[in-house]
Amino acid sequence: MKIGCVKEIKNNEFRVGLTPDNVKAYVAAGHHVYMEKGAGVGSGFSDNEYVNAGASLIDNAEDVWHLVDMMVKVKEPLEEEYPLFHKGLILYTYLHLAADKQQTDALLKGEVKAVAYETIDDHGHLPCLAPMSQIAGRLSIQEGAKYLEKKYGGEGILLAGVPGTPKANVVILGGGTVGMNACKIAVGMGANVTILDINLKRLEELDNMFGAHIQTLVSTDSNIERVLKDADLVIGSVLIPGGSTPKLFKRKYLTEMKEGAVFVDVAIDQGGCGESSHVTTHDDPVYIEEGVVHYCVGNMPGAVPRTSTIALTNATLKYGLQIAEAGLEAACGKSEAIKTGVNCYLGKLTNRNVALAHGYEYTDLKDLI
């Protein structure tokens, strides 16, 4: 199969879909890899490394799109890339379609076979989403601590405090991979941490992990409203795989919160869990509403591209090789995980949560292949 990888064009996105080691793996399996020149530079991988791994370098992205059977990316294609879709192309990347009707329509119109990293479900685990969730969770505390500084509009407090001063109160909405990793860093920095989730079993697991260092609460509107009044930093880390994120962080809570408190909405790429959230970029990451600083960058792990690229491709390579080896259809027959990753197939929407988000017709993939 002809495999392609192009430079990401999203704002401040320096990750890349394939590392030189990934290229070696595809080439060793008998596939041909086409890399856009400079695609890996932002993650610290030179063109020479890709050539030495067996890739063919192509001068521009457009030619790569036209040449290949499968395009491996990191982030969803942007509007200027839609005309490069062609019927039957396998697109293997993060898509987050529930929050992006325009992209959904473009993939359906282009009859693309779109496989989304974030919906690949391997026995109840999301292996291609997990590494970025780990990074985003840890970054959320790092970024939140920074924007608590006065010059950014924050309260002007230190997350851990010092002897004789109060520690910051950190509230984490959602105890999944993002929430657990945020909790780990917040506890490590010495903050007071409260974490909320609807799953009592998960709260028990978190209590066993962190013990007396955290407060666990069942996620209800009343509990959320109560803890937000004293919160200095709030992390939104709610996920419905493939679907739109529920708005747990209500706009009405803003006026009850501290002036200069910070809200980091890690779920923003799925639409966000805050009613007051809208997507921001690394160039302009924050805005202030009702005195609360909002950080809603849609590609948070792009800030640490070297770590993120290696972590992501460690997870995605396995499934990519299976698709390349057998073709998407046969790979879906052999792997239920890959099947769950297929969001669009030759003009049909094959992910139920995305269909519900847009009010579109859902088609079971097994009826198409």
DRENDO-1510 file (C-alpha; in Angstrom, 1 decimal, always signed):
<recs>
REC; n; res; u; v; w
REC; 1; MET; +0.0; +0.0; +0.0 .
REC; 2; LYS; +1.1; +3.6; -0.6 .
REC; 3; ILE; +1.3; +5.4; +2.7 .
REC; 4; GLY; +1.5; +9.2; +3.0 .
REC; 5; CYS; +2.2; +11.8; +5.7 .
REC; 6; VAL; +2.1; +15.6; +5.3 .
REC; 7; LYS; +3.1; +18.5; +7.5 .
REC; 8; GLU; +0.3; +19.6; +9.9 .
REC; 9; ILE; -1.2; +23.0; +9.1 .
REC; 10; LYS; -3.2; +23.6; +12.2 .
REC; 11; ASN; -2.1; +26.6; +14.2 .
REC; 12; ASN; +1.1; +25.8; +16.1 .
REC; 13; GLU; +0.7; +22.1; +15.4 .
REC; 14; PHE; +4.2; +20.6; +15.3 .
REC; 15; ARG; +3.4; +16.9; +15.7 .
REC; 16; VAL; +3.8; +14.6; +12.8 .
REC; 17; GLY; +1.9; +11.4; +11.9 .
REC; 18; LEU; +4.9; +9.2; +11.3 .
REC; 19; THR; +8.3; +9.0; +12.9 .
REC; 20; PRO; +11.4; +7.6; +11.0 .
REC; 21; ASP; +11.0; +4.4; +13.0 .
REC; 22; ASN; +7.4; +4.1; +11.8 .
REC; 23; VAL; +8.5; +4.5; +8.3 .
REC; 24; LYS; +11.0; +1.7; +8.7 .
REC; 25; ALA; +8.2; -0.5; +10.0 .
REC; 26; TYR; +5.9; +0.2; +7.0 .
REC; 27; VAL; +8.8; -0.2; +4.5 .
REC; 28; ALA; +9.8; -3.5; +6.2 .
REC; 29; ALA; +6.2; -4.7; +5.7 .
REC; 30; GLY; +6.5; -4.0; +2.0 .
REC; 31; HIS; +4.7; -0.7; +1.8 .
REC; 32; HIS; +5.9; +2.6; +0.1 .
REC; 33; VAL; +5.9; +5.7; +2.3 .
REC; 34; TYR; +5.7; +9.2; +0.9 .
REC; 35; MET; +6.6; +12.1; +3.2 .
REC; 36; GLU; +6.2; +15.8; +2.5 .
REC; 37; LYS; +9.5; +17.6; +2.9 .
REC; 38; GLY; +9.9; +19.1; +6.4 .
REC; 39; ALA; +6.9; +17.3; +7.8 .
REC; 40; GLY; +8.8; +16.0; +10.9 .
REC; 41; VAL; +11.0; +19.1; +11.6 .
REC; 42; GLY; +8.7; +20.5; +14.2 .
REC; 43; SER; +9.0; +17.2; +16.2 .
REC; 44; GLY; +12.8; +17.1; +15.8 .
REC; 45; PHE; +12.9; +14.6; +12.8 .
REC; 46; SER; +15.0; +15.6; +9.8 .
REC; 47; ASP; +14.2; +14.8; +6.2 .
REC; 48; ASN; +17.5; +12.8; +6.0 .
REC; 49; GLU; +16.2; +10.5; +8.8 .
REC; 50; TYR; +13.1; +9.8; +6.8 .
REC; 51; VAL; +15.1; +9.1; +3.7 .
REC; 52; ASN; +17.4; +6.8; +5.6 .
REC; 53; ALA; +14.3; +5.0; +6.9 .
REC; 54; GLY; +13.2; +4.3; +3.3 .
REC; 55; ALA; +10.7; +7.1; +2.6 .
REC; 56; SER; +10.3; +9.0; -0.6 .
REC; 57; LEU; +10.3; +12.8; -0.1 .
REC; 58; ILE; +7.8; +14.9; -1.9 .
REC; 59; ASP; +8.0; +18.6; -2.3 .
REC; 60; ASN; +4.4; +19.5; -1.6 .
REC; 61; ALA; +1.5; +18.2; +0.4 .
REC; 62; GLU; -0.9; +18.2; -2.6 .
REC; 63; ASP; +1.1; +15.6; -4.5 .
REC; 64; VAL; +1.3; +13.4; -1.4 .
REC; 65; TRP; -2.5; +13.5; -1.0 .
REC; 66; HIS; -3.0; +12.5; -4.7 .
REC; 67; LEU; -0.4; +9.7; -4.6 .
REC; 68; VAL; -1.4; +7.7; -1.6 .
REC; 69; ASP; -3.9; +5.0; -0.6 .
REC; 70; MET; -3.7; +5.9; +3.1 .
REC; 71; MET; -2.9; +9.2; +4.7 .
REC; 72; VAL; -1.6; +9.2; +8.2 .
REC; 73; LYS; -1.9; +12.5; +10.1 .
REC; 74; VAL; -2.2; +13.8; +13.6 .
REC; 75; LYS; -5.0; +16.4; +13.5 .
REC; 76; GLU; -8.2; +16.6; +11.4 .
REC; 77; PRO; -7.8; +18.0; +7.9 .
REC; 78; LEU; -8.6; +21.7; +7.6 .
REC; 79; GLU; -10.9; +23.3; +5.0 .
REC; 80; GLU; -8.1; +24.0; +2.6 .
REC; 81; GLU; -7.3; +20.3; +2.5 .
REC; 82; TYR; -10.8; +19.1; +1.7 .
REC; 83; PRO; -10.4; +19.5; -2.1 .
REC; 84; LEU; -7.5; +17.0; -1.8 .
REC; 85; PHE; -9.8; +14.2; -0.7 .
REC; 86; HIS; -10.4; +11.4; -3.2 .
REC; 87; LYS; -12.8; +8.5; -3.3 .
REC; 88; GLY; -11.6; +5.5; -1.4 .
REC; 89; LEU; -8.7; +7.3; +0.4 .
REC; 90; ILE; -8.1; +5.9; +3.9 .
REC; 91; LEU; -7.6; +8.8; +6.3 .
REC; 92; TYR; -6.1; +7.7; +9.6 .
REC; 93; THR; -5.9; +10.5; +12.1 .
REC; 94; TYR; -7.8; +12.3; +14.9 .
REC; 95; LEU; -11.1; +13.6; +13.5 .
REC; 96; HIS; -13.4; +14.7; +16.4 .
REC; 97; LEU; -16.3; +14.9; +14.0 .
REC; 98; ALA; -19.1; +15.5; +16.6 .
REC; 99; ALA; -17.8; +19.0; +17.0 .
REC; 100; ASP; -17.1; +19.6; +13.3 .
REC; 101; LYS; -20.1; +19.3; +10.9 .
REC; 102; GLN; -18.2; +21.0; +8.1 .
REC; 103; GLN; -15.5; +18.3; +8.1 .
REC; 104; THR; -18.0; +15.6; +8.4 .
REC; 105; ASP; -19.8; +16.8; +5.3 .
REC; 106; ALA; -16.5; +17.1; +3.4 .
REC; 107; LEU; -15.5; +13.5; +4.3 .
REC; 108; LEU; -18.9; +12.2; +3.3 .
REC; 109; LYS; -18.9; +14.1; +0.0 .
REC; 110; GLY; -15.4; +13.0; -0.8 .
REC; 111; GLU; -16.3; +9.4; -0.1 .
REC; 112; VAL; -13.3; +9.0; +2.2 .
REC; 113; LYS; -12.8; +6.0; +4.4 .
REC; 114; ALA; -12.1; +7.9; +7.6 .
REC; 115; VAL; -10.6; +6.1; +10.6 .
REC; 116; ALA; -10.5; +8.2; +13.8 .
REC; 117; TYR; -7.9; +7.5; +16.4 .
REC; 118; GLU; -10.2; +8.7; +19.2 .
REC; 119; THR; -12.9; +6.1; +18.6 .
REC; 120; ILE; -10.7; +3.0; +18.2 .
REC; 121; ASP; -12.0; +0.9; +21.1 .
REC; 122; ASP; -9.8; -2.1; +22.0 .
REC; 123; HIS; -11.8; -4.1; +24.6 .
REC; 124; GLY; -13.1; -1.0; +26.4 .
REC; 125; HIS; -9.8; +0.9; +26.1 .
REC; 126; LEU; -9.1; +3.8; +23.8 .
REC; 127; PRO; -5.4; +3.1; +23.0 .
REC; 128; CYS; -4.8; +5.8; +20.4 .
REC; 129; LEU; -6.5; +8.5; +22.5 .
REC; 130; ALA; -4.9; +7.5; +25.8 .
REC; 131; PRO; -1.4; +8.9; +25.2 .
REC; 132; MET; -2.7; +12.3; +24.2 .
REC; 133; SER; -5.1; +12.3; +27.1 .
REC; 134; GLN; -2.2; +11.6; +29.5 .
REC; 135; ILE; -0.2; +14.5; +28.0 .
REC; 136; ALA; -3.2; +16.9; +27.9 .
REC; 137; GLY; -4.1; +16.0; +31.5 .
REC; 138; ARG; -0.6; +16.7; +32.7 .
REC; 139; LEU; -0.3; +19.9; +30.6 .
REC; 140; SER; -3.6; +21.2; +31.9 .
REC; 141; ILE; -2.2; +21.7; +35.4 .
REC; 142; GLN; +1.1; +23.2; +34.0 .
REC; 143; GLU; -0.9; +25.6; +31.8 .
REC; 144; GLY; -3.4; +26.3; +34.5 .
REC; 145; ALA; -0.7; +27.2; +37.0 .
REC; 146; LYS; +0.8; +29.6; +34.6 .
REC; 147; TYR; -2.5; +31.4; +33.9 .
REC; 148; LEU; -3.1; +31.8; +37.6 .
REC; 149; GLU; -0.3; +34.4; +37.4 .
REC; 150; LYS; -1.6; +38.0; +37.7 .
REC; 151; LYS; -0.1; +39.2; +34.3 .
REC; 152; TYR; -2.5; +36.8; +32.5 .
REC; 153; GLY; -5.6; +37.9; +34.4 .
REC; 154; GLY; -5.3; +35.2; +37.1 .
REC; 155; GLU; -5.7; +35.5; +40.8 .
REC; 156; GLY; -1.9; +35.8; +41.3 .
REC; 157; ILE; -1.5; +32.7; +43.4 .
REC; 158; LEU; +1.0; +29.9; +43.5 .
REC; 159; LEU; -0.6; +26.5; +43.0 .
REC; 160; ALA; +1.4; +24.9; +45.8 .
REC; 161; GLY; +1.5; +27.9; +48.1 .
REC; 162; VAL; +4.4; +28.2; +50.6 .
REC; 163; PRO; +4.5; +27.7; +54.3 .
REC; 164; GLY; +2.0; +30.1; +55.9 .
REC; 165; THR; -0.1; +30.7; +52.8 .
REC; 166; PRO; -3.1; +28.8; +51.4 .
REC; 167; LYS; -2.6; +26.2; +48.7 .
REC; 168; ALA; -4.7; +26.6; +45.5 .
REC; 169; ASN; -8.0; +24.6; +45.2 .
REC; 170; VAL; -8.0; +22.5; +42.0 .
REC; 171; VAL; -11.3; +21.0; +40.8 .
REC; 172; ILE; -11.2; +18.3; +38.1 .
REC; 173; LEU; -14.4; +17.4; +36.3 .
REC; 174; GLY; -14.1; +13.8; +35.1 .
REC; 175; GLY; -11.9; +11.0; +36.4 .
REC; 176; GLY; -10.8; +9.3; +33.2 .
REC; 177; THR; -7.4; +9.3; +31.7 .
REC; 178; VAL; -7.2; +13.1; +31.5 .
REC; 179; GLY; -8.6; +13.7; +34.9 .
REC; 180; MET; -6.3; +11.1; +36.6 .
REC; 181; ASN; -3.2; +12.6; +35.0 .
REC; 182; ALA; -4.2; +16.1; +35.9 .
REC; 183; CYS; -4.8; +14.8; +39.4 .
REC; 184; LYS; -1.4; +13.2; +39.6 .
REC; 185; ILE; +0.4; +16.5; +38.7 .
REC; 186; ALA; -1.8; +18.7; +40.9 .
REC; 187; VAL; -1.2; +16.4; +43.9 .
REC; 188; GLY; +2.5; +16.3; +43.1 .
REC; 189; MET; +2.6; +20.1; +43.1 .
REC; 190; GLY; +0.9; +20.2; +46.5 .
REC; 191; ALA; -2.5; +21.7; +45.6 .
REC; 192; ASN; -5.8; +20.9; +47.3 .
REC; 193; VAL; -7.6; +18.6; +44.8 .
REC; 194; THR; -11.2; +17.6; +44.3 .
REC; 195; ILE; -12.2; +15.3; +41.5 .
REC; 196; LEU; -15.7; +14.5; +40.4 .
REC; 197; ASP; -17.1; +11.7; +38.3 .
REC; 198; ILE; -20.4; +9.9; +37.8 .
REC; 199; ASN; -18.8; +6.5; +38.2 .
REC; 200; LEU; -18.6; +5.4; +41.8 .
REC; 201; LYS; -16.2; +2.6; +40.9 .
REC; 202; ARG; -13.8; +5.1; +39.3 .
REC; 203; LEU; -14.0; +7.3; +42.3 .
REC; 204; GLU; -13.1; +4.3; +44.5 .
REC; 205; GLU; -10.1; +3.6; +42.2 .
REC; 206; LEU; -8.9; +7.2; +42.4 .
REC; 207; ASP; -9.3; +7.2; +46.2 .
REC; 208; ASN; -7.2; +4.1; +46.4 .
REC; 209; MET; -4.5; +5.8; +44.1 .
REC; 210; PHE; -4.3; +9.1; +45.9 .
REC; 211; GLY; -5.8; +8.5; +49.4 .
REC; 212; ALA; -6.1; +11.4; +51.7 .
REC; 213; HIS; -4.4; +13.7; +49.1 .
REC; 214; ILE; -7.7; +14.2; +47.2 .
REC; 215; GLN; -11.4; +14.7; +47.8 .
REC; 216; THR; -13.7; +12.5; +45.6 .
REC; 217; LEU; -17.3; +13.6; +44.9 .
REC; 218; VAL; -20.1; +12.3; +42.7 .
REC; 219; SER; -20.6; +14.6; +39.7 .
REC; 220; THR; -23.9; +16.3; +40.2 .
REC; 221; ASP; -24.9; +19.8; +39.3 .
REC; 222; SER; -25.2; +20.8; +43.0 .
REC; 223; ASN; -21.8; +19.3; +43.8 .
REC; 224; ILE; -20.1; +21.0; +40.9 .
REC; 225; GLU; -21.7; +24.4; +41.7 .
REC; 226; ARG; -20.6; +24.1; +45.3 .
REC; 227; VAL; -17.0; +23.2; +44.7 .
REC; 228; LEU; -16.5; +25.8; +42.0 .
REC; 229; LYS; -17.2; +28.7; +44.4 .
REC; 230; ASP; -13.9; +28.0; +46.1 .
REC; 231; ALA; -12.0; +26.8; +43.0 .
REC; 232; ASP; -8.8; +28.5; +41.8 .
REC; 233; LEU; -8.2; +26.1; +38.9 .
REC; 234; VAL; -10.9; +24.0; +37.2 .
REC; 235; ILE; -10.0; +21.2; +34.7 .
REC; 236; GLY; -12.7; +20.0; +32.3 .
REC; 237; SER; -11.9; +16.5; +31.3 .
REC; 238; VAL; -15.2; +14.8; +30.3 .
REC; 239; LEU; -15.4; +12.4; +27.4 .
REC; 240; ILE; -18.0; +10.6; +25.4 .
REC; 241; PRO; -16.1; +8.7; +22.7 .
REC; 242; GLY; -16.9; +10.1; +19.3 .
REC; 243; GLY; -19.8; +12.2; +20.7 .
REC; 244; SER; -20.4; +15.8; +21.8 .
REC; 245; THR; -19.2; +16.6; +25.3 .
REC; 246; PRO; -21.9; +17.4; +28.0 .
REC; 247; LYS; -21.8; +21.0; +29.2 .
REC; 248; LEU; -21.1; +20.4; +32.9 .
REC; 249; PHE; -19.5; +23.8; +33.5 .
REC; 250; LYS; -22.5; +26.1; +33.3 .
REC; 251; ARG; -22.2; +29.7; +32.3 .
REC; 252; LYS; -24.2; +30.7; +35.5 .
REC; 253; TYR; -21.3; +29.3; +37.6 .
REC; 254; LEU; -18.9; +32.0; +36.4 .
REC; 255; THR; -20.5; +34.8; +38.5 .
REC; 256; GLU; -20.2; +32.6; +41.6 .
REC; 257; MET; -16.5; +31.9; +41.1 .
REC; 258; LYS; -13.4; +33.8; +42.3 .
REC; 259; GLU; -12.2; +36.7; +40.2 .
REC; 260; GLY; -9.1; +35.4; +38.3 .
REC; 261; ALA; -9.9; +31.7; +38.7 .
REC; 262; VAL; -8.8; +29.6; +35.7 .
REC; 263; PHE; -10.8; +27.1; +33.7 .
REC; 264; VAL; -8.9; +24.7; +31.4 .
REC; 265; ASP; -11.3; +22.9; +29.0 .
REC; 266; VAL; -9.4; +19.9; +27.8 .
REC; 267; ALA; -12.5; +18.6; +26.1 .
REC; 268; ILE; -12.7; +21.5; +23.7 .
REC; 269; ASP; -11.8; +19.4; +20.7 .
REC; 270; GLN; -15.0; +17.5; +21.2 .
REC; 271; GLY; -17.0; +20.7; +21.7 .
REC; 272; GLY; -16.0; +21.5; +25.2 .
REC; 273; CYS; -17.6; +20.8; +28.6 .
REC; 274; GLY; -18.1; +24.5; +29.3 .
REC; 275; GLU; -21.1; +26.6; +28.1 .
REC; 276; SER; -18.7; +29.6; +27.9 .
REC; 277; SER; -16.0; +27.7; +26.1 .
REC; 278; HIS; -14.8; +28.3; +22.5 .
REC; 279; VAL; -11.7; +27.0; +20.8 .
REC; 280; THR; -8.5; +29.0; +21.1 .
REC; 281; THR; -5.0; +28.5; +19.7 .
REC; 282; HIS; -1.5; +28.4; +21.1 .
REC; 283; ASP; -1.0; +31.9; +19.6 .
REC; 284; ASP; -3.9; +33.3; +21.6 .
REC; 285; PRO; -4.7; +30.7; +24.2 .
REC; 286; VAL; -6.9; +32.5; +26.8 .
REC; 287; TYR; -9.8; +34.8; +27.1 .
REC; 288; ILE; -11.6; +36.2; +30.2 .
REC; 289; GLU; -15.3; +35.9; +30.7 .
REC; 290; GLU; -17.1; +37.1; +33.9 .
REC; 291; GLY; -13.6; +37.4; +35.5 .
REC; 292; VAL; -12.7; +33.8; +34.8 .
REC; 293; VAL; -9.7; +33.0; +32.6 .
REC; 294; HIS; -10.6; +30.4; +30.0 .
REC; 295; TYR; -7.9; +28.2; +28.4 .
REC; 296; CYS; -9.5; +26.3; +25.5 .
REC; 297; VAL; -6.6; +25.3; +23.1 .
REC; 298; GLY; -7.8; +22.5; +20.8 .
REC; 299; ASN; -4.5; +20.8; +20.3 .
REC; 300; MET; -2.8; +21.1; +23.7 .
REC; 301; PRO; -0.3; +18.2; +23.2 .
REC; 302; GLY; +1.0; +20.2; +20.1 .
REC; 303; ALA; +2.9; +22.3; +22.7 .
REC; 304; VAL; +5.2; +19.4; +23.4 .
REC; 305; PRO; +5.5; +17.8; +19.9 .
REC; 306; ARG; +8.5; +15.6; +20.4 .
REC; 307; THR; +7.0; +13.8; +23.4 .
REC; 308; SER; +3.5; +13.8; +21.9 .
REC; 309; THR; +4.6; +12.5; +18.5 .
REC; 310; ILE; +6.5; +9.6; +20.0 .
REC; 311; ALA; +3.7; +8.7; +22.4 .
REC; 312; LEU; +1.0; +8.9; +19.8 .
REC; 313; THR; +2.8; +6.9; +17.1 .
REC; 314; ASN; +3.7; +4.2; +19.6 .
REC; 315; ALA; -0.1; +3.6; +19.8 .
REC; 316; THR; -1.2; +4.2; +16.2 .
REC; 317; LEU; +1.4; +2.2; +14.4 .
REC; 318; LYS; +0.0; -1.2; +15.3 .
REC; 319; TYR; -3.4; -0.5; +13.8 .
REC; 320; GLY; -1.9; +1.4; +10.8 .
REC; 321; LEU; +0.2; -1.6; +9.9 .
REC; 322; GLN; -2.9; -3.9; +10.1 .
REC; 323; ILE; -4.9; -1.6; +7.8 .
REC; 324; ALA; -2.0; -1.3; +5.3 .
REC; 325; GLU; -1.4; -5.1; +5.3 .
REC; 326; ALA; -4.9; -6.3; +4.7 .
REC; 327; GLY; -6.8; -3.2; +3.4 .
REC; 328; LEU; -9.4; -1.5; +5.6 .
REC; 329; GLU; -12.2; -3.9; +4.9 .
REC; 330; ALA; -10.3; -7.0; +5.7 .
REC; 331; ALA; -8.6; -5.3; +8.7 .
REC; 332; CYS; -12.1; -4.5; +10.1 .
REC; 333; GLY; -13.1; -8.2; +9.7 .
REC; 334; LYS; -10.0; -9.2; +11.7 .
REC; 335; SER; -10.0; -6.4; +14.3 .
REC; 336; GLU; -13.1; -5.1; +16.1 .
REC; 337; ALA; -10.9; -2.2; +17.4 .
REC; 338; ILE; -10.2; -1.0; +13.9 .
REC; 339; LYS; -13.9; -1.4; +13.0 .
REC; 340; THR; -14.9; +1.0; +15.8 .
REC; 341; GLY; -12.5; +3.5; +14.5 .
REC; 342; VAL; -14.2; +3.9; +11.1 .
REC; 343; ASN; -16.4; +7.0; +11.3 .
REC; 344; CYS; -17.1; +7.5; +7.6 .
REC; 345; TYR; -17.1; +5.0; +4.8 .
REC; 346; LEU; -17.6; +5.9; +1.1 .
REC; 347; GLY; -20.2; +8.5; +1.8 .
REC; 348; LYS; -21.9; +6.9; +4.8 .
REC; 349; LEU; -21.7; +7.9; +8.4 .
REC; 350; THR; -20.7; +4.8; +10.5 .
REC; 351; ASN; -20.2; +6.2; +14.0 .
REC; 352; ARG; -23.5; +6.4; +16.0 .
REC; 353; ASN; -22.4; +9.2; +18.3 .
REC; 354; VAL; -21.3; +11.4; +15.4 .
REC; 355; ALA; -24.6; +10.7; +13.6 .
REC; 356; LEU; -26.5; +11.7; +16.8 .
REC; 357; ALA; -24.5; +14.9; +17.2 .
REC; 358; HIS; -25.4; +16.1; +13.7 .
REC; 359; GLY; -28.9; +14.5; +13.3 .
REC; 360; TYR; -27.6; +12.4; +10.3 .
REC; 361; GLU; -28.4; +8.9; +9.3 .
REC; 362; TYR; -26.2; +6.2; +10.9 .
REC; 363; THR; -25.2; +3.1; +8.9 .
REC; 364; ASP; -23.7; +0.1; +10.5 .
REC; 365; LEU; -20.3; -0.6; +8.9 .
REC; 366; LYS; -21.1; -4.3; +8.7 .
REC; 367; ASP; -23.9; -3.5; +6.2 .
REC; 368; LEU; -21.3; -1.8; +3.9 .
REC; 369; ILE; -18.3; -4.2; +3.8 .
</recs>
